[in-house]
């Protein structure tokens, strides 16, 4: 059931993860990035979907197990460890209970970065860890980017389950049925957006399901565009960029995490434009020296998503030292002065290179153990 890797898709995922990290650094163009960067991962996940995964119940269960391993496990393991270390992390200023932090970060207007935490007892910590098991618990701030794992998990598992039901009941190709399901779920997600009801994260799942479907459709018909002329790709790139710049100028905001978007049309068009921008960019990159490093980065998105906030602390520690700030400023989240000068670039480099280096170390250790065992 394995598919051959698609170079453009791996490069696109590399672009997407870089955009995610940069968007978390405090750079001023976050409104532009946030229009589409999370949608890229949902669409890319749909592109890797194999219709044979829903041919029978055995395949469905294998697919779900793969998603548990790839999405649930890093989400649960990393956040559980962070909660077990919760009080100690406060003591060493990774997070803080000191309200003076708010005075030092009040001028930074990017994201909801100002947090002051209270110590938790053992029962409270275990309760939070238990809630993580069903993707319903709040992530620890250092593992906060992993909320997205829950979104991808429920969308992909929901898609394969619905696919299996359609095949079992109607014995037909599922694409038209899935289109109907996607439209209905988008309408439901938008309704609950208007009602300000997140439904424990299920509203954003409903709103984003159509992006996964688009990825499936794109993957199925991708071969028709493989031999497109460069001029066509350039036109698609410029058109997509123009749409996104126009949306940014109009101050349109899309936030999948909170299921916030002006209306379904803007949501879909922004996502489609983001995909067009990054896919065409990946197409041009595959013939340059950037191909190999971008593919490598694209294949480590889970590691970068999981650990980039932790590595951000290295840059924050440097800022605290250089500017002689109080130690508790290390708890500024996700950045400190990321919107000033080139600190965003330092955060970006460390946030990408740090997790990648960590993966290399992990891989070397695992290979060493295997070689000894052999």
C-alpha positions as CSV (number, residue, x, y, z in Angstrom):
1,X,0.0,0.0,0.0
2,X,3.1,2.2,-0.1
3,X,3.3,4.9,-2.7
4,X,6.4,6.3,-4.4
5,X,7.4,9.6,-2.8
6,X,6.5,12.7,-4.8
7,X,9.4,15.1,-4.8
8,X,7.2,18.2,-5.2
9,X,5.1,17.1,-2.2
10,X,8.1,16.6,0.1
11,X,9.5,20.0,-1.0
12,X,6.1,21.6,-0.4
13,X,6.0,20.1,3.1
14,X,9.4,21.6,3.6
15,X,8.1,25.0,2.5
16,X,5.1,24.6,4.8
17,X,7.0,23.7,7.9
18,X,9.4,26.6,7.3
19,X,6.4,28.9,7.0
20,X,5.0,27.5,10.2
21,X,8.2,28.1,12.2
22,X,8.7,31.6,10.7
23,X,5.0,32.4,11.5
24,X,5.7,31.6,15.2
25,X,8.8,33.8,15.4
26,X,7.0,37.2,15.5
27,X,7.8,38.3,12.0
28,X,5.5,41.0,10.7
29,X,4.0,39.0,7.7
30,X,2.2,36.5,9.9
31,X,-1.2,37.5,8.5
32,X,-0.1,36.4,5.1
33,X,1.4,33.1,6.3
34,X,-1.5,32.2,8.5
35,X,-3.9,32.5,5.5
36,X,-2.9,29.1,4.3
37,X,0.1,27.5,6.0
38,X,-1.9,25.0,8.1
39,X,-4.2,24.2,5.2
40,X,-1.1,23.0,3.3
41,X,-0.6,20.1,5.7
42,X,-4.2,19.0,5.5
43,X,-4.1,19.1,1.7
44,X,-0.7,17.3,1.6
45,X,-2.1,14.6,3.9
46,X,-5.0,14.1,1.5
47,X,-2.4,13.8,-1.4
48,X,-0.8,10.8,0.4
49,X,-4.1,9.0,0.9
50,X,-4.4,5.7,-0.8
51,X,-7.9,4.7,-1.7
52,X,-7.0,1.0,-1.1
53,X,-6.8,1.9,2.6
54,X,-10.6,1.7,2.7
55,X,-11.1,-1.4,0.6
56,X,-11.8,-3.6,3.6
57,X,-11.9,-3.3,7.4
58,X,-8.5,-4.8,7.8
59,X,-7.0,-2.0,5.7
60,X,-8.9,0.6,7.6
61,X,-7.6,-0.6,10.9
62,X,-4.0,-0.6,9.5
63,X,-4.5,2.9,8.3
64,X,-5.8,4.1,11.7
65,X,-2.9,2.3,13.5
66,X,-0.5,4.2,11.2
67,X,-2.1,7.5,12.1
68,X,-2.0,6.6,15.8
69,X,1.7,5.9,15.5
70,X,2.5,9.0,13.4
71,X,0.1,11.6,14.9
72,X,-1.2,10.5,18.3
73,X,2.0,9.1,19.7
74,X,4.3,12.2,19.4
75,X,1.4,14.4,20.5
76,X,0.7,12.4,23.6
77,X,4.2,11.4,24.5
78,X,5.8,14.9,24.2
79,X,3.0,16.7,26.0
80,X,2.7,14.1,28.7
81,X,6.5,14.4,29.4
82,X,6.1,18.2,29.5
83,X,3.3,17.9,32.0
84,X,5.3,15.5,34.2
85,X,8.0,18.2,34.2
86,X,5.4,21.0,34.6
87,X,6.4,22.4,38.0
88,X,10.1,22.0,37.3
89,X,9.8,23.9,34.1
90,X,8.3,26.8,36.0
91,X,11.2,26.7,38.5
92,X,13.8,27.0,35.7
93,X,11.8,29.8,33.9
94,X,10.9,27.8,30.8
95,X,7.4,28.9,31.9
96,X,6.8,31.2,34.9
97,X,4.4,32.1,37.7
98,X,5.9,35.6,37.9
99,X,3.4,38.2,36.6
100,X,6.2,40.7,36.0
101,X,6.8,38.9,32.7
102,X,3.7,40.7,31.3
103,X,5.4,44.1,31.7
104,X,8.4,43.0,29.7
105,X,6.3,41.5,26.8
106,X,3.4,44.0,26.7
107,X,4.7,45.7,23.6
108,X,4.9,42.6,21.5
109,X,1.6,42.3,19.6
110,X,2.1,39.0,17.8
111,X,-0.1,36.0,18.9
112,X,-1.2,35.4,22.4
113,X,2.3,35.2,23.8
114,X,1.9,36.3,27.4
115,X,1.4,33.5,29.9
116,X,1.7,33.2,33.6
117,X,1.3,29.7,35.1
118,X,0.4,28.3,38.5
119,X,2.0,25.2,40.0
120,X,-0.1,22.0,39.7
121,X,-0.5,19.2,42.1
122,X,-0.1,15.5,41.1
123,X,-3.8,15.0,40.6
124,X,-4.1,18.0,38.3
125,X,-1.2,16.9,36.2
126,X,-2.5,13.4,35.8
127,X,-5.9,14.8,34.8
128,X,-4.4,16.8,32.1
129,X,-2.3,13.9,30.8
130,X,-5.5,11.7,30.8
131,X,-7.3,14.4,28.7
132,X,-4.5,14.3,26.1
133,X,-5.2,10.7,25.4
134,X,-8.3,11.7,23.3
135,X,-6.8,14.9,21.9
136,X,-9.1,16.8,24.2
137,X,-6.5,18.1,26.7
138,X,-4.7,21.4,26.4
139,X,-1.2,21.1,25.1
140,X,1.6,22.3,27.2
141,X,2.9,25.6,25.7
142,X,6.2,24.0,24.6
143,X,4.2,21.3,22.8
144,X,1.5,23.7,21.7
145,X,2.1,23.3,18.0
146,X,1.0,19.7,18.3
147,X,-2.7,20.7,18.5
148,X,-2.6,20.2,14.8
149,X,-1.9,16.5,15.1
150,X,-5.4,16.1,16.5
151,X,-7.0,17.9,13.6
152,X,-5.1,15.7,11.1
153,X,-5.9,12.6,13.0
154,X,-9.7,13.1,13.1
155,X,-9.9,14.3,9.5
156,X,-7.8,11.4,8.1
157,X,-9.5,8.7,10.3
158,X,-12.9,10.2,9.5
159,X,-12.2,10.2,5.8
160,X,-11.1,6.6,5.6
161,X,-14.1,5.5,7.7
162,X,-16.5,7.3,5.5
163,X,-14.7,6.0,2.4
164,X,-15.1,2.4,3.8
165,X,-18.8,2.9,4.5
166,X,-19.5,4.4,1.0
167,X,-17.8,1.4,-0.6
168,X,-19.6,-1.1,1.6
169,X,-23.0,0.4,1.1
170,X,-22.9,1.7,-2.5
171,X,-20.1,-0.4,-4.1
172,X,-19.1,2.6,-6.1
173,X,-16.3,5.2,-6.5
174,X,-16.3,7.4,-3.4
175,X,-15.3,10.8,-4.9
176,X,-18.8,12.2,-5.6
177,X,-20.0,11.1,-2.2
178,X,-17.0,12.5,-0.4
179,X,-17.5,15.8,-2.2
180,X,-21.1,15.9,-0.7
181,X,-19.7,15.0,2.7
182,X,-17.0,17.7,2.4
183,X,-19.6,20.4,1.5
184,X,-22.0,19.4,4.3
185,X,-19.2,19.3,6.9
186,X,-17.9,22.7,5.8
187,X,-21.4,24.2,6.2
188,X,-21.6,22.6,9.7
189,X,-18.2,23.9,10.6
190,X,-19.1,27.4,9.5
191,X,-22.4,27.3,11.4
192,X,-20.5,26.5,14.6
193,X,-18.0,29.2,13.8
194,X,-20.9,31.7,13.7
195,X,-22.1,30.2,17.0
196,X,-18.7,30.5,18.6
197,X,-18.9,26.9,19.5
198,X,-15.7,24.8,19.0
199,X,-17.4,21.5,19.9
200,X,-14.2,20.3,21.6
201,X,-12.2,20.9,18.4
202,X,-14.6,19.0,16.1
203,X,-15.9,22.2,14.5
204,X,-12.5,22.9,13.0
205,X,-12.3,19.3,11.9
206,X,-15.6,19.7,10.0
207,X,-14.4,23.0,8.5
208,X,-11.1,21.5,7.3
209,X,-12.3,18.1,6.0
210,X,-12.8,19.6,2.5
211,X,-9.1,20.4,2.3
212,X,-8.2,16.7,2.8
213,X,-10.7,15.9,0.0
214,X,-9.1,18.4,-2.3
215,X,-5.7,16.8,-1.6
216,X,-7.2,13.4,-2.6
217,X,-8.6,14.9,-5.8
218,X,-5.3,16.7,-6.6
219,X,-3.3,13.5,-6.1
220,X,-5.7,11.5,-8.4
221,X,-5.4,14.0,-11.3
222,X,-1.9,15.3,-10.7
223,X,-0.4,13.3,-13.6
224,X,-2.3,15.6,-16.0
225,X,-0.2,18.6,-14.7
226,X,3.1,16.8,-14.5
227,X,4.1,17.8,-18.0
228,X,2.8,21.4,-17.8
229,X,4.9,24.2,-19.3
230,X,6.9,26.3,-17.0
231,X,5.0,29.3,-18.2
232,X,1.8,27.8,-16.8
233,X,3.4,27.1,-13.5
234,X,4.7,30.7,-13.4
235,X,1.2,32.0,-14.1
236,X,-0.3,29.9,-11.4
237,X,2.4,31.1,-9.0
238,X,1.8,34.8,-9.7
239,X,-2.0,34.4,-9.6
240,X,-1.8,32.6,-6.3
241,X,0.5,35.2,-4.8
242,X,-1.7,38.0,-6.1
243,X,-4.8,36.5,-4.4
244,X,-3.0,36.0,-1.1
245,X,-1.5,39.5,-1.2
246,X,-5.0,40.9,-1.9
247,X,-6.4,39.0,1.0
248,X,-3.7,40.2,3.3
249,X,-4.2,43.8,2.2
250,X,-7.9,43.4,2.9
251,X,-6.9,42.2,6.5
252,X,-8.7,38.9,6.0
253,X,-7.9,36.6,8.9
254,X,-8.0,32.8,8.9
255,X,-7.3,30.7,12.0
256,X,-7.9,27.0,11.7
257,X,-7.0,26.5,15.3
258,X,-10.0,28.6,16.5
259,X,-12.1,27.7,13.5
260,X,-12.2,31.3,12.5
261,X,-12.6,32.5,8.9
262,X,-14.8,35.1,7.1
263,X,-16.8,32.6,5.1
264,X,-16.3,29.2,3.4
265,X,-15.4,30.8,0.1
266,X,-12.6,32.9,1.5
267,X,-11.3,29.9,3.4
268,X,-11.2,27.6,0.4
269,X,-9.8,30.2,-2.0
270,X,-7.1,31.2,0.4
271,X,-6.2,27.5,1.0
272,X,-6.2,26.9,-2.8
273,X,-4.1,29.9,-3.5
274,X,-1.6,28.9,-0.8
275,X,-1.4,25.4,-2.3
276,X,-0.9,26.9,-5.8
277,X,1.8,29.2,-4.5
278,X,3.8,26.6,-2.6
279,X,3.3,23.7,-5.1
280,X,4.5,25.8,-8.0
281,X,7.4,27.0,-5.9
282,X,8.2,23.4,-5.1
283,X,8.1,22.6,-8.8
284,X,10.7,25.2,-9.6
285,X,12.8,24.2,-6.6
286,X,13.2,20.6,-7.6
287,X,15.6,21.6,-10.4
288,X,17.8,23.6,-8.1
289,X,20.4,23.0,-5.4
290,X,17.5,23.5,-2.9
291,X,15.9,20.2,-3.8
292,X,17.8,17.9,-1.5
293,X,17.7,20.1,1.7
294,X,14.0,21.0,1.1
295,X,13.1,17.3,0.7
296,X,15.0,16.5,3.9
297,X,13.2,19.2,5.8
298,X,9.9,18.1,4.4
299,X,10.4,14.6,5.6
300,X,11.0,15.8,9.2
301,X,7.9,17.9,9.7
302,X,6.8,15.9,12.7
303,X,10.1,16.5,14.5
304,X,10.1,20.2,13.7
305,X,6.5,20.7,14.7
306,X,7.2,18.8,18.0
307,X,10.4,20.5,19.1
308,X,10.7,23.9,17.5
309,X,9.2,25.7,20.5
310,X,11.7,24.0,22.8
311,X,14.6,25.1,20.6
312,X,13.2,28.7,20.5
313,X,14.2,28.9,24.2
314,X,17.9,28.9,23.2
315,X,17.4,32.1,21.2
316,X,15.3,33.6,24.0
317,X,18.0,32.7,26.5
318,X,20.5,34.6,24.3
319,X,18.3,37.6,24.2
320,X,17.8,37.6,27.9
321,X,21.6,37.5,28.3
322,X,22.4,40.2,25.7
323,X,19.8,42.7,26.9
324,X,20.4,41.9,30.6
325,X,16.7,41.0,31.2
326,X,15.4,39.2,34.3
327,X,15.7,35.4,34.2
328,X,11.9,35.0,34.2
329,X,11.8,36.6,30.7
330,X,13.0,33.2,29.4
331,X,9.4,32.2,29.8
332,X,8.2,34.6,27.1
333,X,6.3,32.6,24.6
334,X,6.7,31.8,21.8
335,X,9.4,34.4,21.4
336,X,11.1,37.5,22.9
337,X,11.7,40.4,20.6
338,X,11.0,38.2,17.6
339,X,9.4,41.2,15.9
340,X,12.5,43.4,16.3
341,X,15.5,43.4,14.0
342,X,16.5,39.9,12.7
343,X,15.7,37.9,15.8
344,X,12.9,36.3,13.9
345,X,15.6,34.9,11.6
346,X,17.6,33.5,14.5
347,X,14.4,31.8,15.9
348,X,13.7,30.4,12.4
349,X,17.1,28.9,11.9
350,X,17.3,27.4,15.4
351,X,13.7,26.2,15.2
352,X,14.3,24.3,12.1
353,X,18.0,23.2,12.5
354,X,17.6,22.2,16.1
355,X,14.9,19.5,15.7
356,X,16.6,18.3,12.5
357,X,19.9,17.8,14.4
358,X,17.9,16.1,17.1
359,X,16.5,13.7,14.5
360,X,20.0,13.0,13.2
361,X,21.2,12.1,16.7
362,X,18.2,9.9,17.3
363,X,18.6,8.1,13.9
364,X,22.3,7.5,14.6
365,X,21.5,6.0,18.0
366,X,18.8,3.8,16.7
367,X,21.1,2.6,13.8
368,X,23.9,1.9,16.3
369,X,21.5,-0.2,18.5
370,X,20.3,-2.1,15.4
371,X,23.9,-2.8,14.2
372,X,24.9,-4.1,17.6
373,X,21.8,-6.3,17.7
374,X,22.7,-7.6,14.2
